[in-house]
């Protein structure tokens, strides 16, 4: 007598997924914070700026006075414009150590062509623009055609531009009284809510709006981010990487000339010794503003916040009586802290 075969056991089915599980964030609060900062890099510099304003306003009542706020905005204008140029380069995972020297070189060319060669102001400004474009093109060609590291290239052109500006100017300053009104126009002011706002600040704001639109709304802007995130992947998708890089350096060179024009208006003259710490402050503004030194992440508004933070810290520390040495020390600490935060944010799980 044969025994019947055992009935097959039903296969176990995996439990049905909970429809609500995808909406539950199981990460720790720290991980969630890191994710938010990764998506919105301008949050952290915004918080730092607000806290700094509140602290310095409490320590010295003169900090929030209209005259002092006007001074801060005028000081920020030059670094803010230079920061735009530096942001574009850093977004491509490069760096430009020559922006300050290129700015002073352009201002020297404008001053000496207007005062020494008696060029009309528009032609003098065009000569400055040509200088900035050539400086940017030189950096871009060395980076793209010779495949040299941006750090080494711009370190070398920093010395070249510095030598050229001293050669052209003979080490002499061109006073604003010898320059046409258009050359010093950026230093003029008008009142807004009791605060004197310079035309250089207005020019800076317009430039931020324009570059923010280009980076966020155009194919070229998306290509800049793609190149900075991964050059090889960008190349495989059909992006002409070298063309994008060259255009970035040339646009940065053109923006540097606007910074030079703003500097001439602020100083009411063209000096070869102007803005000796411009490179440090511009890079500081970009890094504090949340743009990653490794490229592909950041936005232009963060750079504006970073420039304001640098201006607020230098001004606030001066008002409470700290020496310039400690102001520079504070800026250095801010840079290290910003890079450390950037490294921490980059570890976020996508």
Helices and strands as residue ranges (DSSP letters): G 21-23, H 29-39, H 42-59, G 61-64, H 66-91, H 99-115, H 121-144, H 150-169, E 174-175, G 176-178, G 181-187, E 189-192, E 195-198, H 199-217, H 219-229, H 231-236, H 241-267, E 269-270, H 278-288, H 300-319, H 324-345
